[in-house]
Amino acid sequence: MPTVVYGGQSYECGEQSVLDCLTAQGVPIPSSCRSGSCQTCLMRAIKGSVPEKAKAGLKPTLAAQNYFLPCSCYPEENIEIVLPAEGMGKIEATVASVEYLNADILGIKLHPSKPLTYKAGQFINFFRDAATARSYSLASVPALDHELYLNVRKVPSGLVSGWIFSNLKAGDTVTISEAAGDCFYVPGKPGQNILLIGTGSGLAPLYGIIRDALLNGHTGQISLYHGSYNADGFYLVKELQKLEQYHSNFRYTPCVSEGEAQKDYAQGMVLDIALADNPDLSGWRIFLCGNPDMVNAAKRETFFAGASMNDIYADPF
Ligand SMILES: Cc1cc2nc3c(=O)[nH]c(=O)nc-3n(C[C@H](O)[C@H](O)[C@H](O)COP(=O)(O)OP(=O)(O)OC[C@H]3O[C@@H](n4cnc5c(N)ncnc54)[C@H](O)[C@@H]3O)c2cc1C
């Protein structure tokens, strides 16, 4: 009979679901519907694999990371499982370079001390000290880039971003966590159109996701809209324009929300411009990153324009 290892203990579930088995033994697992709908009991298998039925209804990005619903899971082999927040180990990394991408955003390259498994667009936690950490998204692509690449925006009086701007330099050793998050590209639907909308350093995960999709031979349209108050807020412009030259299915639209209209930029709010250009989003995959007000409005508006909730990936920050 397969065993389930959780928190260092082994359990034999017999005919019971993993959730029923654990809770019957007094193990506290958050849960609500217990029938595969609410996803409250979400867990992750770190050893062994779970039956496909236990992943039904999950976003492809969660299923790809071995997340599953213990309420619908009747294991066929031995598995070891954790709650979603557990299992993010810490590692050391050396700062390879720090450079200004614009007046408010630093590009930081890190060499992890051991190989880090991640997908472009996920985030790592960056520790200023043992008790103070913040999340930063990965703009790098494992198959293309030797280093981890972060874009950090300076937040006024920010504990961690302020410290990074004042102190971080090439050669420093820092502590980061393993990668997490479900905002990344999953291959498998190469012809699906993709819309990406970001503001400020919300470009970081999107830059990684775009290059990952192109590397995987994505053939559907890939449209990026990057919003800023003024033209000084844009960065990675040359890199994005170069991608546009080499890939006819990629389109980059920088959008300025304030000041005079200029020929190089679309004028207006980034979400309004993206939706005006793409009014029917049925069947599209959507990535939204950056300003929380923009991201939350964009989640709603892209859903109303036809995108399925399971195809909308968002990191508000
Ligand atoms: C999944 C995820 C991914 C992220 N990826 C990135 C990334 O790639 N690049 C990046 O620059 N940031 C990213 N962030 C945001 C980052 O984790 C920090 O929240 C940010 O750097 C501020 O931290 P701080 O310690 O400097 O500021 P804090 O000390 O936490 O905050 C200082 C003050 O600023 C306010 N504040 C905090 N955040 C913001 C904000 N975003 N805008 C305006 N005011 C704010 C606070 O309310 C507080 O008053 C991400 C966050 C998440 C959750």
The ligand as an SDF file (V2000), in Angstrom:
LIG
                    3D

 53 58  0  0  0  0  0  0  0  0999 V2000
    5.6570   38.0600   -6.0970 C   0  0  0  0  0  0  0  0  0  0  0  0
    6.3440   39.4190   -5.9950 C   0  0  0  0  0  0  0  0  0  0  0  0
    7.2890   39.7840   -6.9450 C   0  0  0  0  0  0  0  0  0  0  0  0
    7.9220   41.0160   -6.8730 C   0  0  0  0  0  0  0  0  0  0  0  0
    8.8240   41.3520   -7.8340 N   0  0  0  0  0  0  0  0  0  0  0  0
    9.4150   42.5620   -7.7930 C   0  0  0  0  0  0  0  0  0  0  0  0
   10.3560   42.9440   -8.8070 C   0  0  0  0  0  0  0  0  0  0  0  0
   10.6790   42.1840   -9.7300 O   0  0  0  0  0  0  0  0  0  0  0  0
   10.9040   44.1820   -8.7210 N   0  0  0  0  0  0  0  0  0  0  0  0
   10.5790   45.0660   -7.7100 C   0  0  0  0  0  0  0  0  0  0  0  0
   11.0940   46.1820   -7.6980 O   0  0  0  0  0  0  0  0  0  0  0  0
    9.6930   44.7270   -6.7400 N   0  0  0  0  0  0  0  0  0  0  0  0
    9.1260   43.4980   -6.7380 C   0  0  0  0  0  0  0  0  0  0  0  0
    8.2420   43.1490   -5.7470 N   0  0  0  0  0  0  0  0  0  0  0  0
    8.0270   44.0890   -4.6220 C   0  0  0  0  0  0  0  0  0  0  0  0
    9.0990   43.8630   -3.5280 C   0  0  0  0  0  0  0  0  0  0  0  0
    8.9580   42.5680   -2.9680 O   0  0  0  0  0  0  0  0  0  0  0  0
    9.0030   44.8520   -2.3530 C   0  0  0  0  0  0  0  0  0  0  0  0
    7.6860   44.8970   -1.8950 O   0  0  0  0  0  0  0  0  0  0  0  0
    9.4460   46.2540   -2.7260 C   0  0  0  0  0  0  0  0  0  0  0  0
   10.7900   46.2190   -3.1910 O   0  0  0  0  0  0  0  0  0  0  0  0
    9.3520   47.1730   -1.5070 C   0  0  0  0  0  0  0  0  0  0  0  0
   10.1160   46.6350   -0.4550 O   0  0  0  0  0  0  0  0  0  0  0  0
   10.9510   47.5990    0.5040 P   0  0  0  0  0  0  0  0  0  0  0  0
   11.4580   46.7600    1.6290 O   0  0  0  0  0  0  0  0  0  0  0  0
   11.9260   48.3670   -0.2640 O   0  0  0  0  0  0  0  0  0  0  0  0
    9.8440   48.5920    1.0230 O   0  0  0  0  0  0  0  0  0  0  0  0
    9.0690   48.5060    2.4380 P   0  0  0  0  0  0  0  0  0  0  0  0
    9.9810   48.8200    3.5460 O   0  0  0  0  0  0  0  0  0  0  0  0
    8.3370   47.2000    2.4710 O   0  0  0  0  0  0  0  0  0  0  0  0
    8.0150   49.6560    2.2500 O   0  0  0  0  0  0  0  0  0  0  0  0
    8.3540   51.0220    2.5060 C   0  0  0  0  0  0  0  0  0  0  0  0
    7.1380   51.9030    2.2810 C   0  0  0  0  0  0  0  0  0  0  0  0
    6.7800   51.8710    0.8990 O   0  0  0  0  0  0  0  0  0  0  0  0
    5.4650   51.4000    0.7180 C   0  0  0  0  0  0  0  0  0  0  0  0
    5.5240   50.4720   -0.4100 N   0  0  0  0  0  0  0  0  0  0  0  0
    5.8630   49.1580   -0.3880 C   0  0  0  0  0  0  0  0  0  0  0  0
    5.8440   48.6520   -1.6260 N   0  0  0  0  0  0  0  0  0  0  0  0
    5.4890   49.6700   -2.4430 C   0  0  0  0  0  0  0  0  0  0  0  0
    5.2910   49.7680   -3.8360 C   0  0  0  0  0  0  0  0  0  0  0  0
    5.4390   48.7170   -4.6340 N   0  0  0  0  0  0  0  0  0  0  0  0
    4.9530   50.9810   -4.3530 N   0  0  0  0  0  0  0  0  0  0  0  0
    4.7930   52.0450   -3.5430 C   0  0  0  0  0  0  0  0  0  0  0  0
    4.9640   52.0130   -2.2150 N   0  0  0  0  0  0  0  0  0  0  0  0
    5.2970   50.8360   -1.6720 C   0  0  0  0  0  0  0  0  0  0  0  0
    5.0850   50.6760    2.0010 C   0  0  0  0  0  0  0  0  0  0  0  0
    3.6910   50.7830    2.2370 O   0  0  0  0  0  0  0  0  0  0  0  0
    5.8970   51.4310    3.0220 C   0  0  0  0  0  0  0  0  0  0  0  0
    5.2020   52.5670    3.4560 O   0  0  0  0  0  0  0  0  0  0  0  0
    7.6050   41.9020   -5.8150 C   0  0  0  0  0  0  0  0  0  0  0  0
    6.6680   41.5320   -4.8490 C   0  0  0  0  0  0  0  0  0  0  0  0
    6.0490   40.3150   -4.9340 C   0  0  0  0  0  0  0  0  0  0  0  0
    5.0240   39.9410   -3.8760 C   0  0  0  0  0  0  0  0  0  0  0  0
  1  2  1  0
  2  3  1  0
  2 52  2  0
  3  4  2  0
  4  5  1  0
  4 50  1  0
  5  6  2  0
  6  7  1  0
  6 13  1  0
  7  8  2  0
  7  9  1  0
  9 10  1  0
 10 11  2  0
 10 12  1  0
 12 13  2  0
 13 14  1  0
 14 15  1  0
 14 50  1  0
 15 16  1  0
 16 17  1  0
 16 18  1  0
 18 19  1  0
 18 20  1  0
 20 21  1  0
 20 22  1  0
 22 23  1  0
 23 24  1  0
 24 25  2  0
 24 26  1  0
 24 27  1  0
 27 28  1  0
 28 29  2  0
 28 30  1  0
 28 31  1  0
 31 32  1  0
 32 33  1  0
 33 34  1  0
 33 48  1  0
 34 35  1  0
 35 36  1  0
 35 46  1  0
 36 37  1  0
 36 45  1  0
 37 38  2  0
 38 39  1  0
 39 40  1  0
 39 45  2  0
 40 41  1  0
 40 42  2  0
 42 43  1  0
 43 44  2  0
 44 45  1  0
 46 47  1  0
 46 48  1  0
 48 49  1  0
 50 51  2  0
 51 52  1  0
 52 53  1  0
M  END
$$$$
